[in-house]
């Protein structure tokens, strides 16, 4: 009987490329995105006055200034961690080290769970979309037209958009998981092949096999003539 894991196992992904190639491309793409974010954050740290909000009350300026710096530092650390995780996945897929792919796979599961919570929040709290639209800048394209739409239609469109994102992320999770299984199976096959073809390897019998062997009769005594 075929297990559910083996039923979804495949060595090919989108664009008819191998799962190893797809994982390498995905890891490089995530690294580039996080590198751009890291560059923006480092620019904000080097020139904080350009990115801080101009507050009307001077007594609150210092507290918000410290808060913004702390958030930028945390975001910078997260970007560095993401670059490291994506680099590990790329190296693991290229060098066929399955353990290096696990952190990136765990990140994908965590990201998928967060997006699922977003979809649940849209269903439970339909006014979330309206609150989000109010926070957008005034020059955002088609902001007034979107806000004038019926709330039920907005919820449906939001769920459709989040559902497409979840489906795409689930497909990417499946590709990385198939890459991990492929690399793991290939490593196990190479070990078995080495053991079976190595002439210096001696496989000792088990205790039951040794006990089942009948003792040989002693040789006849030597008689001198």
C-alpha positions as CSV (number, residue, x, y, z in Angstrom):
1,X,0.0,0.0,0.0
2,X,1.4,3.4,-1.0
3,X,1.7,5.8,2.0
4,X,0.3,9.4,1.6
5,X,3.8,10.8,1.8
6,X,5.0,8.6,-1.2
7,X,1.8,9.5,-3.1
8,X,2.8,13.2,-3.2
9,X,6.5,12.6,-3.7
10,X,7.9,13.9,-7.0
11,X,11.4,14.9,-8.2
12,X,10.1,17.6,-10.6
13,X,8.6,21.0,-9.8
14,X,7.4,24.1,-11.7
15,X,9.0,24.8,-15.1
16,X,9.8,21.1,-15.4
17,X,13.0,21.4,-13.4
18,X,14.3,19.1,-10.7
19,X,13.3,19.8,-7.0
20,X,17.0,20.4,-6.2
21,X,17.2,23.1,-8.9
22,X,13.9,24.6,-7.7
23,X,15.1,24.7,-4.1
24,X,18.3,26.4,-5.1
25,X,16.4,29.0,-7.1
26,X,14.0,29.6,-4.3
27,X,16.8,29.9,-1.7
28,X,18.6,32.4,-3.9
29,X,15.4,34.4,-4.5
30,X,14.7,34.7,-0.8
31,X,18.3,35.7,-0.2
32,X,18.1,38.5,-2.7
33,X,14.8,39.8,-1.2
34,X,16.3,39.8,2.3
35,X,19.5,41.4,1.1
36,X,17.5,44.3,-0.4
37,X,15.5,44.6,2.9
38,X,18.8,44.5,4.8
39,X,20.3,47.2,2.6
40,X,17.2,49.5,3.2
41,X,17.4,48.9,7.0
42,X,21.1,49.6,7.1
43,X,20.5,52.8,5.2
44,X,17.8,53.8,7.7
45,X,20.3,53.1,10.6
46,X,22.9,55.2,8.9
47,X,20.5,58.2,8.3
48,X,17.7,57.9,10.9
49,X,16.4,61.4,10.4
50,X,15.3,60.6,6.9
51,X,13.1,57.8,8.0
52,X,11.7,58.9,11.3
53,X,8.3,60.4,11.6
54,X,8.1,64.1,12.4
55,X,6.1,64.2,15.6
56,X,4.2,67.3,16.7
57,X,4.9,66.8,20.5
58,X,8.5,67.1,21.4
59,X,8.2,65.2,24.6
60,X,7.2,62.0,22.7
61,X,9.9,62.4,20.0
62,X,12.6,60.8,22.0
63,X,10.6,57.7,23.0
64,X,9.4,57.1,19.5
65,X,13.0,57.7,18.2
66,X,14.3,54.9,20.5
67,X,11.4,52.7,19.5
68,X,12.0,53.1,15.8
69,X,15.7,52.3,16.3
70,X,14.9,49.2,18.3
71,X,12.5,48.0,15.6
72,X,15.0,48.6,12.9
73,X,17.7,46.7,14.8
74,X,15.3,43.8,15.3
75,X,14.3,43.8,11.6
76,X,18.0,43.9,10.7
77,X,18.8,40.8,12.8
78,X,15.8,39.0,11.3
79,X,17.0,39.8,7.8
80,X,20.5,38.5,8.6
81,X,19.0,35.3,10.1
82,X,16.9,34.8,7.0
83,X,19.9,35.2,4.7
84,X,21.7,32.6,6.7
85,X,18.8,30.2,6.6
86,X,18.3,30.6,2.9
87,X,22.0,30.2,2.3
88,X,22.0,27.0,4.2
89,X,19.1,25.7,2.1
90,X,20.8,26.6,-1.1
91,X,24.1,25.0,0.0
92,X,22.3,21.9,1.3
93,X,20.4,21.4,-2.0
94,X,23.6,22.0,-4.0
95,X,25.9,19.8,-2.0
96,X,23.1,17.3,-1.2
97,X,23.2,17.7,2.6
98,X,19.6,17.1,3.8
99,X,20.1,18.5,7.3
100,X,20.9,22.0,5.9
101,X,17.5,22.2,4.3
102,X,15.5,21.6,7.5
103,X,15.7,25.3,8.9
104,X,14.4,26.7,5.6
105,X,11.6,24.1,5.6
106,X,10.6,25.1,9.2
107,X,10.6,28.7,8.2
108,X,8.2,27.9,5.4
109,X,5.8,26.1,7.8
110,X,5.9,29.1,10.2
111,X,5.2,31.5,7.4
112,X,2.3,29.4,6.1
113,X,0.8,29.3,9.6
114,X,1.0,33.1,9.9
115,X,-0.8,33.5,6.6
116,X,-3.4,31.0,7.7
117,X,-4.0,33.1,10.8
118,X,-4.5,36.2,8.5
119,X,-7.1,34.3,6.6
120,X,-8.9,33.3,9.8
121,X,-8.8,36.8,11.1
122,X,-10.4,38.1,7.9
123,X,-13.3,35.6,8.4
124,X,-13.7,36.3,12.1
125,X,-13.2,40.0,12.0
126,X,-14.6,41.3,8.6
127,X,-13.8,44.9,9.4
128,X,-10.0,44.1,9.4
129,X,-9.8,44.9,5.7
130,X,-11.5,48.3,6.2
131,X,-9.1,49.1,9.0
132,X,-6.2,48.2,6.8
133,X,-7.4,50.3,4.0
134,X,-7.7,53.3,6.3
135,X,-4.0,53.0,7.2
136,X,-2.9,53.2,3.5
137,X,-1.6,56.6,2.3
138,X,-4.0,59.0,0.7
139,X,-2.3,58.7,-2.8
140,X,-2.7,54.9,-2.9
141,X,-4.2,53.9,-6.3
142,X,-8.0,53.3,-6.3
143,X,-8.2,53.6,-2.5
144,X,-11.6,55.4,-2.5
145,X,-13.1,53.0,-5.0
146,X,-12.0,50.0,-2.9
147,X,-13.3,51.5,0.3
148,X,-16.7,52.2,-1.3
149,X,-17.1,48.5,-2.2
150,X,-19.5,46.3,-0.2
151,X,-17.9,44.8,2.9
152,X,-18.9,41.3,1.9
153,X,-17.3,41.7,-1.5
154,X,-14.1,42.9,0.2
155,X,-14.0,39.9,2.5
156,X,-14.5,37.6,-0.5
157,X,-11.8,39.3,-2.5
158,X,-9.4,39.2,0.5
159,X,-10.0,35.5,1.1
160,X,-9.5,34.8,-2.5
161,X,-6.2,36.7,-2.5
162,X,-5.0,35.1,0.7
163,X,-6.1,31.7,-0.6
164,X,-4.0,32.0,-3.8
165,X,-1.0,33.0,-1.7
166,X,-1.5,30.0,0.6
167,X,-1.9,27.6,-2.3
168,X,1.4,28.9,-3.8
169,X,3.2,28.7,-0.5
170,X,1.9,25.2,0.0
171,X,3.3,24.2,-3.4
172,X,6.7,25.7,-2.5
173,X,6.6,23.8,0.8
174,X,6.0,20.6,-1.1
175,X,8.9,21.3,-3.5
176,X,11.3,21.8,-0.6
177,X,10.0,18.7,1.2
178,X,10.5,16.6,-1.9
179,X,14.0,18.0,-2.3
180,X,14.7,17.0,1.3
181,X,13.4,13.5,0.7
182,X,15.3,13.1,-2.5
183,X,18.6,14.2,-0.9
184,X,18.0,11.9,2.1
185,X,17.2,8.9,-0.1
186,X,20.2,9.6,-2.3
187,X,22.5,9.8,0.7
188,X,21.1,6.5,2.1
189,X,21.5,4.8,-1.3
190,X,25.2,5.9,-1.6
191,X,25.9,4.5,1.9
192,X,24.4,1.1,1.1
193,X,26.2,1.0,-2.2
194,X,29.5,1.7,-0.4
195,X,28.9,-1.0,2.1
196,X,27.9,-3.6,-0.6
197,X,30.9,-2.8,-2.8
198,X,33.6,-2.3,-0.2
199,X,35.8,-5.5,-0.2
200,X,37.2,-4.7,3.3
201,X,33.7,-4.8,4.9
202,X,32.9,-8.0,6.8
203,X,29.4,-8.5,8.1
204,X,29.5,-10.8,11.2
205,X,26.6,-13.2,11.6
206,X,24.1,-12.8,14.4
207,X,24.2,-14.8,17.7
208,X,21.3,-17.1,16.6
209,X,23.0,-18.0,13.4
210,X,26.2,-18.9,15.2
211,X,24.3,-21.0,17.8
212,X,22.4,-22.9,15.0
213,X,25.7,-24.1,13.4
214,X,26.5,-27.7,14.3
215,X,29.9,-28.1,15.9
216,X,32.3,-30.0,13.6
217,X,33.7,-33.3,14.7
218,X,37.3,-33.3,15.9
219,X,39.9,-34.7,13.5
220,X,41.0,-38.3,14.0
221,X,44.0,-38.8,16.3
222,X,47.3,-39.3,14.6
223,X,48.6,-42.8,14.9
224,X,52.4,-43.3,14.5
225,X,53.6,-46.4,12.7
